[in-house]
Amino acid sequence: MKAGFGLALAALCLAQGQVAMAQDGTASTAAASVEPAAKQECELHVFPTENYIGFNSGLLSGFGIVGAVADQEVHKNKVASVNSLMKDYLGPDIQLAELEKINYRARLGVQDWKVIIEPPTPSNEAVKADPELKAKVKLLNADLKAGRRITSSTNPCYAEFVLLSVFYFKAMMYGSNLLVGTQFRDFSKGGAPVISIGAVKNPLEVFPPKTPENVEAAKAELREAFAKDFIEWADKKLKDDKAGKK
């Protein structure tokens, strides 16, 4: 207010301002009382994997345990090479990118949920080499077995999608195949979670590449097999497991 205005006018304006503020406060309180509570956002916790497993079986595996051990020794270097290639061609970031390409959340039935990317599940070699990590994995496995959450989230609308392993298998009779160990656990229904576990087999013909010219084709084939594994598991096993829970 300017100093030239009279005291009476100042008092009147002050009184009007107090009334207006009271009215505004009442209106705000009323509006707040009718606004619905914000809906809690559902969470999908996604665990890619660093657990690459290679198995190469030859003729010696047909001669019992001794033959199988000898066979593994013969193919030891090849298996190590395959594991390294899988890590290079299908690392955790690539796994997530390939899943996005096929709209994995829609196939899981959680299209609009908030995605939280968790640390990758570790390799068997890393677990063996690190006692602290081994203890953590032991607790995680106990929680998985007991049907408990493996994160600290308490959101009632919550699910976990866990990649347990990327497994390359070559056998004389079956050729080369890729199997991806997958687990989905949905806690949003209340009570025990809906759990679906699977590993679908898809053939490989170019991976691992035998020449430098085959590298790009081998990468594409491995990633395509990874995506197919997920699609076939989600469209069959996951649907069946969800239907059984209803």
N, C-alpha and C positions, 0 to 999 in steps of 0.2 A: 504494500500500500504506500502511496506517496504521502509525505508529511502534511501537505495542504488539505487533505481531507479531514473532516471533523471526527471527533471521538465517537459521536453517535453512529455515524456511517461505518466507522471501523468496527464498532461493536456489532452492528447489524451484519456486516460481511462475515465477521468471525462466527457469529451464530449460524448463519446460512451455511458456511463451510463445514461446521461441525455436523449439521443435519445431513448435508450431502455425503460426508464421509461415513456417517452412520448408515445411511441408506446404501452406499456402495458396499460397505462391509457386510450388511445383511444380504444384499444381492449375491455377493461372492460366496458367502456361506451357503446360501440356498443352492447356487449353481454347483458348488462342490458336493453338496449332499445328494444331488440327483445324478451326478456323473458316475457311470459304472466303474468299478475297480479295474485297473489295467490288467489285461489277461497275461498270465505268465507265459513267456515264450518257451516252446518245447526245445529240447536239446538233443542233438545227435552227436555223440562222441566217437570220432573215427580214429582208429589205430592202423596206420600202414605197417609194413613189416620190413625188417632187415634180416629175416631168417630165411636164407637161401639154402636149399638142400639138394644135393645131386646124388643120384644113385645110378651106377652103370653096371649092369649084370650081363655076364657073358656065359660061355659054355661051362666054365668051371663051377658055376652055381648049381648045376645039376648034380653035383657030387657031394651033397650034404653040407654040414657046417664047415668042415675043413675046406671044401671046394669054394664055398661062398667067401670065406676069409681070404683065400688065395686070390679069388676073383677081384675082390675089393682092392687088394694090394696091387694087382696088375693095373687096375683102372684108376688108381689113386690120383695121379697127376691130371688125368682127364676130368675127373670129378672136381678137383680144385679149380681147373680152368673154367668149367661150366659155371660153378658158383660165382666166380669173379665176373664172368660175362653177364649172368643174370643180375648181379648187383649193379653193373654198369648200364645195362639195357633197360632194367625195370626197377630202378631205385624208388624210394618212398614218394618222392615228388612226382615221378612218372606214373606210379600207381594211382595217385590221386587225380592226375590229369586224365588218365585213361578212364577212370570211373566217372568223371564229370562228362566225358564225351558220350557215355551211354546213359546219362541221367540216372545215376545209381540211386539217388534219394527217392525218385518216383517209384523205382522197382522195389525199394525197401518199404514204401508206403509212408514216407516221412518227407514229402516234397518240400513243404514250407518250413521245416524245422531249422533252427539255428545250428550250424555245423561248427563243432569245436575239434580241431585237429590235435590229437594227442601224440606223444613220442612214439616212434615205431616199436613194435615188439622186437626184442633183440635176437640175435643169432645164437645158436647153441654154443658156438665157439666163444662168443663174448661172455655168455653166462658161465661157462666153465672156467674162464680166465679171471673172473672178477667175483670174489666171495660176496661183496656187498650187493652186486647185481643179482647174484644167485639167490641171496636171501629175499630180495624184493620179488623176484620171479616166483619163488616158492609161495610167498604170501598172495601174490596175484592169482596163481593157480588154485590156491585154497579158496579164494573168493569166487573164482569162476565155478569151481566144483560145488560150492555151497549156494550158488545162485545170488550172490551179493554183488553190488556194484563194484567196479574196479577204479572208480574216480571218487572224489570227495563231494560231488554234486548231490544236493538233496532235492532238486527239482522233481516234482511228481510226474511231470511229462518228460520222460528221459529214456534214451536208448543208447546202446553201444554197438558199433560195427567194428569188428576186430579181424584183421588179417593175421593169421597165425604163422603161415609159411608159404613160400613159393618153392614147389618141389618138382625137380626135373627127374624123370625116371626113364631109363633106357634098358630094355630087355630084348633078348634074341627073338622071342616069340611075339612081342607086342610093339616093337619099335620104340620111338621116342615120344614121350607125352609130358604135358605140363599139368600139375594139379595144384590148385591154390586152396590152402586151408582157411576156411571162412567161418566166422561166428557172429550171429546177430542176436542181441538180447534187448527186448522191449519191455520196459518197466512201467509203461504209461497206463496199463489196464488195471493196475492195482493187484496186490497179492504177488504170487510167484511170476517171474518174468516169462514172456514168450521167448523160447530159445530155439534157434535153428543153426545147426552145424553141418558143414558139408565140404566136400572136395571133389570137384568134377574133373574128369580126365578129358583133355583135348590133345590131338596128335600134333607133332612137330616134324617137319621134313627138312627144313633149311637150317634151323638152329640145332646145335652151334654151327657157326659158319666154318666152312672148310677152306675158303679162299677169301682174300680181302674184298673181292668183287661181290661176295655174298653177305657182307656185313649188314648193309642196310636192309636187305630182304630178311635176314635173320632177326634183326631188331623188330621189324614190322610184324613178323610172324609171332614172335614171343609175346608182344604186346596184344596182338589180336587174340591169341590163345588165352591170355590173362582175362581179357574182357569177356570172351565166350564162357570161360569158367564161371565168372560171376553171373552172367545172364542166365545160363542154364540152371545154376543153383537157385537163383532168385525166382525164376519162373516156375520151377518145379518143387524143389525141397522146401524153400521158404514159404511158398503158398500153402503147401500141404501142412506144414507145422503151424502156420497161423490159423488155418481152418480147423485144425484139431484142438486149438485152444479156445475157440469160440463156444 
